[in-house]
Amino acid sequence: MNRTVPLYAYDGELIEHATEKRIARLEKLGLVRVVRHRKGHLNRAVFHRRPGDAAPGKLTDYVGTQYSFPQRLGDGHVCWRLRSLGGGRSETDLAPDSVRPIFLNVLLECMAKA
């Protein structure tokens, strides 16, 4: 049975699991960088970046902005603090009128029907 190995794009995205034979062929053509275990067996293969490939995205492109974060209180305790959607520093008006419709639309799309 031929073992399969993960094959990644240059930016770290998993493309597929390929056979060791296919990985060897891609390595011979100079298309991939092979990562081996210290014992010698194949761990993974990563495609080289080619001219014309788009730049890899940042993690924040996928994760987005964090709207809650830990805040250390004066007595040493830690609690979660919400960040204002409008970008201001208000602790009472977290969803100003200008962004409230967008926030409510996202909230309604996330809710499951009963």
MODELLER restraints for C-alpha pairs under 7 A, 6 or more apart:
rsr = mdl.restraints
at = mdl.atoms
rsr.add(forms.Gaussian(group=physical.xy_distance, feature=features.Distance(at['CA:2:A'], at['CA:19:A']), mean=6.37, stdev=0.5))
rsr.add(forms.Gaussian(group=physical.xy_distance, feature=features.Distance(at['CA:2:A'], at['CA:20:A']), mean=7.00, stdev=0.5))
rsr.add(forms.Gaussian(group=physical.xy_distance, feature=features.Distance(at['CA:3:A'], at['CA:19:A']), mean=5.93, stdev=0.5))
rsr.add(forms.Gaussian(group=physical.xy_distance, feature=features.Distance(at['CA:3:A'], at['CA:20:A']), mean=6.36, stdev=0.5))
rsr.add(forms.Gaussian(group=physical.xy_distance, feature=features.Distance(at['CA:4:A'], at['CA:17:A']), mean=5.60, stdev=0.5))
rsr.add(forms.Gaussian(group=physical.xy_distance, feature=features.Distance(at['CA:4:A'], at['CA:18:A']), mean=5.08, stdev=0.5))
rsr.add(forms.Gaussian(group=physical.xy_distance, feature=features.Distance(at['CA:4:A'], at['CA:19:A']), mean=4.32, stdev=0.5))
rsr.add(forms.Gaussian(group=physical.xy_distance, feature=features.Distance(at['CA:4:A'], at['CA:20:A']), mean=6.05, stdev=0.5))
rsr.add(forms.Gaussian(group=physical.xy_distance, feature=features.Distance(at['CA:5:A'], at['CA:17:A']), mean=5.15, stdev=0.5))
rsr.add(forms.Gaussian(group=physical.xy_distance, feature=features.Distance(at['CA:5:A'], at['CA:18:A']), mean=5.33, stdev=0.5))
rsr.add(forms.Gaussian(group=physical.xy_distance, feature=features.Distance(at['CA:5:A'], at['CA:19:A']), mean=6.09, stdev=0.5))
rsr.add(forms.Gaussian(group=physical.xy_distance, feature=features.Distance(at['CA:5:A'], at['CA:20:A']), mean=6.47, stdev=0.5))
rsr.add(forms.Gaussian(group=physical.xy_distance, feature=features.Distance(at['CA:5:A'], at['CA:43:A']), mean=6.53, stdev=0.5))
rsr.add(forms.Gaussian(group=physical.xy_distance, feature=features.Distance(at['CA:5:A'], at['CA:44:A']), mean=5.58, stdev=0.5))
rsr.add(forms.Gaussian(group=physical.xy_distance, feature=features.Distance(at['CA:6:A'], at['CA:14:A']), mean=6.97, stdev=0.5))
rsr.add(forms.Gaussian(group=physical.xy_distance, feature=features.Distance(at['CA:6:A'], at['CA:16:A']), mean=6.01, stdev=0.5))
rsr.add(forms.Gaussian(group=physical.xy_distance, feature=features.Distance(at['CA:6:A'], at['CA:17:A']), mean=4.32, stdev=0.5))
rsr.add(forms.Gaussian(group=physical.xy_distance, feature=features.Distance(at['CA:6:A'], at['CA:18:A']), mean=6.31, stdev=0.5))
rsr.add(forms.Gaussian(group=physical.xy_distance, feature=features.Distance(at['CA:6:A'], at['CA:44:A']), mean=5.14, stdev=0.5))
rsr.add(forms.Gaussian(group=physical.xy_distance, feature=features.Distance(at['CA:6:A'], at['CA:45:A']), mean=6.53, stdev=0.5))
rsr.add(forms.Gaussian(group=physical.xy_distance, feature=features.Distance(at['CA:7:A'], at['CA:14:A']), mean=6.14, stdev=0.5))
rsr.add(forms.Gaussian(group=physical.xy_distance, feature=features.Distance(at['CA:7:A'], at['CA:15:A']), mean=5.72, stdev=0.5))
rsr.add(forms.Gaussian(group=physical.xy_distance, feature=features.Distance(at['CA:7:A'], at['CA:16:A']), mean=5.45, stdev=0.5))
rsr.add(forms.Gaussian(group=physical.xy_distance, feature=features.Distance(at['CA:7:A'], at['CA:17:A']), mean=5.63, stdev=0.5))
rsr.add(forms.Gaussian(group=physical.xy_distance, feature=features.Distance(at['CA:7:A'], at['CA:18:A']), mean=6.35, stdev=0.5))
rsr.add(forms.Gaussian(group=physical.xy_distance, feature=features.Distance(at['CA:7:A'], at['CA:44:A']), mean=6.06, stdev=0.5))
rsr.add(forms.Gaussian(group=physical.xy_distance, feature=features.Distance(at['CA:7:A'], at['CA:45:A']), mean=4.96, stdev=0.5))
rsr.add(forms.Gaussian(group=physical.xy_distance, feature=features.Distance(at['CA:7:A'], at['CA:46:A']), mean=5.90, stdev=0.5))
rsr.add(forms.Gaussian(group=physical.xy_distance, feature=features.Distance(at['CA:8:A'], at['CA:14:A']), mean=4.44, stdev=0.5))
rsr.add(forms.Gaussian(group=physical.xy_distance, feature=features.Distance(at['CA:8:A'], at['CA:15:A']), mean=5.26, stdev=0.5))
rsr.add(forms.Gaussian(group=physical.xy_distance, feature=features.Distance(at['CA:8:A'], at['CA:45:A']), mean=6.19, stdev=0.5))
rsr.add(forms.Gaussian(group=physical.xy_distance, feature=features.Distance(at['CA:8:A'], at['CA:46:A']), mean=4.69, stdev=0.5))
rsr.add(forms.Gaussian(group=physical.xy_distance, feature=features.Distance(at['CA:8:A'], at['CA:47:A']), mean=6.28, stdev=0.5))
rsr.add(forms.Gaussian(group=physical.xy_distance, feature=features.Distance(at['CA:9:A'], at['CA:15:A']), mean=6.30, stdev=0.5))
rsr.add(forms.Gaussian(group=physical.xy_distance, feature=features.Distance(at['CA:9:A'], at['CA:46:A']), mean=5.78, stdev=0.5))
rsr.add(forms.Gaussian(group=physical.xy_distance, feature=features.Distance(at['CA:9:A'], at['CA:47:A']), mean=5.15, stdev=0.5))
rsr.add(forms.Gaussian(group=physical.xy_distance, feature=features.Distance(at['CA:10:A'], at['CA:46:A']), mean=5.88, stdev=0.5))
rsr.add(forms.Gaussian(group=physical.xy_distance, feature=features.Distance(at['CA:10:A'], at['CA:47:A']), mean=5.02, stdev=0.5))
rsr.add(forms.Gaussian(group=physical.xy_distance, feature=features.Distance(at['CA:10:A'], at['CA:48:A']), mean=5.49, stdev=0.5))
rsr.add(forms.Gaussian(group=physical.xy_distance, feature=features.Distance(at['CA:10:A'], at['CA:49:A']), mean=5.41, stdev=0.5))
rsr.add(forms.Gaussian(group=physical.xy_distance, feature=features.Distance(at['CA:11:A'], at['CA:56:A']), mean=5.33, stdev=0.5))
rsr.add(forms.Gaussian(group=physical.xy_distance, feature=features.Distance(at['CA:26:A'], at['CA:32:A']), mean=5.98, stdev=0.5))
rsr.add(forms.Gaussian(group=physical.xy_distance, feature=features.Distance(at['CA:27:A'], at['CA:33:A']), mean=6.68, stdev=0.5))
rsr.add(forms.Gaussian(group=physical.xy_distance, feature=features.Distance(at['CA:31:A'], at['CA:47:A']), mean=5.85, stdev=0.5))
rsr.add(forms.Gaussian(group=physical.xy_distance, feature=features.Distance(at['CA:31:A'], at['CA:48:A']), mean=5.91, stdev=0.5))
rsr.add(forms.Gaussian(group=physical.xy_distance, feature=features.Distance(at['CA:32:A'], at['CA:45:A']), mean=6.07, stdev=0.5))
rsr.add(forms.Gaussian(group=physical.xy_distance, feature=features.Distance(at['CA:32:A'], at['CA:46:A']), mean=5.25, stdev=0.5))
rsr.add(forms.Gaussian(group=physical.xy_distance, feature=features.Distance(at['CA:32:A'], at['CA:47:A']), mean=4.19, stdev=0.5))
rsr.add(forms.Gaussian(group=physical.xy_distance, feature=features.Distance(at['CA:32:A'], at['CA:48:A']), mean=5.45, stdev=0.5))
rsr.add(forms.Gaussian(group=physical.xy_distance, feature=features.Distance(at['CA:33:A'], at['CA:45:A']), mean=5.60, stdev=0.5))
rsr.add(forms.Gaussian(group=physical.xy_distance, feature=features.Distance(at['CA:33:A'], at['CA:46:A']), mean=5.18, stdev=0.5))
rsr.add(forms.Gaussian(group=physical.xy_distance, feature=features.Distance(at['CA:33:A'], at['CA:47:A']), mean=6.26, stdev=0.5))
rsr.add(forms.Gaussian(group=physical.xy_distance, feature=features.Distance(at['CA:33:A'], at['CA:48:A']), mean=6.68, stdev=0.5))
rsr.add(forms.Gaussian(group=physical.xy_distance, feature=features.Distance(at['CA:34:A'], at['CA:44:A']), mean=6.13, stdev=0.5))
rsr.add(forms.Gaussian(group=physical.xy_distance, feature=features.Distance(at['CA:34:A'], at['CA:45:A']), mean=4.44, stdev=0.5))
rsr.add(forms.Gaussian(group=physical.xy_distance, feature=features.Distance(at['CA:34:A'], at['CA:46:A']), mean=6.49, stdev=0.5))
rsr.add(forms.Gaussian(group=physical.xy_distance, feature=features.Distance(at['CA:35:A'], at['CA:42:A']), mean=6.34, stdev=0.5))
rsr.add(forms.Gaussian(group=physical.xy_distance, feature=features.Distance(at['CA:35:A'], at['CA:43:A']), mean=5.57, stdev=0.5))
rsr.add(forms.Gaussian(group=physical.xy_distance, feature=features.Distance(at['CA:35:A'], at['CA:44:A']), mean=5.34, stdev=0.5))
rsr.add(forms.Gaussian(group=physical.xy_distance, feature=features.Distance(at['CA:35:A'], at['CA:45:A']), mean=5.97, stdev=0.5))
rsr.add(forms.Gaussian(group=physical.xy_distance, feature=features.Distance(at['CA:36:A'], at['CA:42:A']), mean=4.53, stdev=0.5))
rsr.add(forms.Gaussian(group=physical.xy_distance, feature=features.Distance(at['CA:36:A'], at['CA:43:A']), mean=5.04, stdev=0.5))
rsr.add(forms.Gaussian(group=physical.xy_distance, feature=features.Distance(at['CA:37:A'], at['CA:43:A']), mean=5.78, stdev=0.5))
rsr.add(forms.Gaussian(group=physical.xy_distance, feature=features.Distance(at['CA:67:A'], at['CA:82:A']), mean=5.77, stdev=0.5))
rsr.add(forms.Gaussian(group=physical.xy_distance, feature=features.Distance(at['CA:67:A'], at['CA:83:A']), mean=4.91, stdev=0.5))
rsr.add(forms.Gaussian(group=physical.xy_distance, feature=features.Distance(at['CA:68:A'], at['CA:80:A']), mean=6.31, stdev=0.5))
rsr.add(forms.Gaussian(group=physical.xy_distance, feature=features.Distance(at['CA:68:A'], at['CA:81:A']), mean=5.51, stdev=0.5))
rsr.add(forms.Gaussian(group=physical.xy_distance, feature=features.Distance(at['CA:68:A'], at['CA:82:A']), mean=4.44, stdev=0.5))
rsr.add(forms.Gaussian(group=physical.xy_distance, feature=features.Distance(at['CA:68:A'], at['CA:83:A']), mean=5.78, stdev=0.5))
rsr.add(forms.Gaussian(group=physical.xy_distance, feature=features.Distance(at['CA:69:A'], at['CA:80:A']), mean=5.51, stdev=0.5))
rsr.add(forms.Gaussian(group=physical.xy_distance, feature=features.Distance(at['CA:69:A'], at['CA:81:A']), mean=5.53, stdev=0.5))
rsr.add(forms.Gaussian(group=physical.xy_distance, feature=features.Distance(at['CA:69:A'], at['CA:82:A']), mean=6.68, stdev=0.5))
rsr.add(forms.Gaussian(group=physical.xy_distance, feature=features.Distance(at['CA:70:A'], at['CA:78:A']), mean=6.31, stdev=0.5))
rsr.add(forms.Gaussian(group=physical.xy_distance, feature=features.Distance(at['CA:70:A'], at['CA:79:A']), mean=5.59, stdev=0.5))
rsr.add(forms.Gaussian(group=physical.xy_distance, feature=features.Distance(at['CA:70:A'], at['CA:80:A']), mean=4.53, stdev=0.5))
rsr.add(forms.Gaussian(group=physical.xy_distance, feature=features.Distance(at['CA:70:A'], at['CA:81:A']), mean=6.05, stdev=0.5))
rsr.add(forms.Gaussian(group=physical.xy_distance, feature=features.Distance(at['CA:71:A'], at['CA:78:A']), mean=5.56, stdev=0.5))
rsr.add(forms.Gaussian(group=physical.xy_distance, feature=features.Distance(at['CA:71:A'], at['CA:79:A']), mean=5.45, stdev=0.5))
rsr.add(forms.Gaussian(group=physical.xy_distance, feature=features.Distance(at['CA:71:A'], at['CA:80:A']), mean=5.85, stdev=0.5))
rsr.add(forms.Gaussian(group=physical.xy_distance, feature=features.Distance(at['CA:71:A'], at['CA:81:A']), mean=5.98, stdev=0.5))
rsr.add(forms.Gaussian(group=physical.xy_distance, feature=features.Distance(at['CA:72:A'], at['CA:78:A']), mean=4.47, stdev=0.5))
rsr.add(forms.Gaussian(group=physical.xy_distance, feature=features.Distance(at['CA:72:A'], at['CA:79:A']), mean=6.60, stdev=0.5))
rsr.add(forms.Gaussian(group=physical.xy_distance, feature=features.Distance(at['CA:83:A'], at['CA:94:A']), mean=6.89, stdev=0.5))
rsr.add(forms.Gaussian(group=physical.xy_distance, feature=features.Distance(at['CA:84:A'], at['CA:90:A']), mean=6.61, stdev=0.5))
rsr.add(forms.Gaussian(group=physical.xy_distance, feature=features.Distance(at['CA:84:A'], at['CA:94:A']), mean=4.22, stdev=0.5))
rsr.add(forms.Gaussian(group=physical.xy_distance, feature=features.Distance(at['CA:84:A'], at['CA:95:A']), mean=6.29, stdev=0.5))
rsr.add(forms.Gaussian(group=physical.xy_distance, feature=features.Distance(at['CA:85:A'], at['CA:94:A']), mean=5.86, stdev=0.5))
rsr.add(forms.Gaussian(group=physical.xy_distance, feature=features.Distance(at['CA:85:A'], at['CA:95:A']), mean=5.34, stdev=0.5))
rsr.add(forms.Gaussian(group=physical.xy_distance, feature=features.Distance(at['CA:85:A'], at['CA:99:A']), mean=6.97, stdev=0.5))
rsr.add(forms.Gaussian(group=physical.xy_distance, feature=features.Distance(at['CA:86:A'], at['CA:95:A']), mean=6.47, stdev=0.5))
rsr.add(forms.Gaussian(group=physical.xy_distance, feature=features.Distance(at['CA:86:A'], at['CA:96:A']), mean=6.06, stdev=0.5))
rsr.add(forms.Gaussian(group=physical.xy_distance, feature=features.Distance(at['CA:86:A'], at['CA:99:A']), mean=6.62, stdev=0.5))
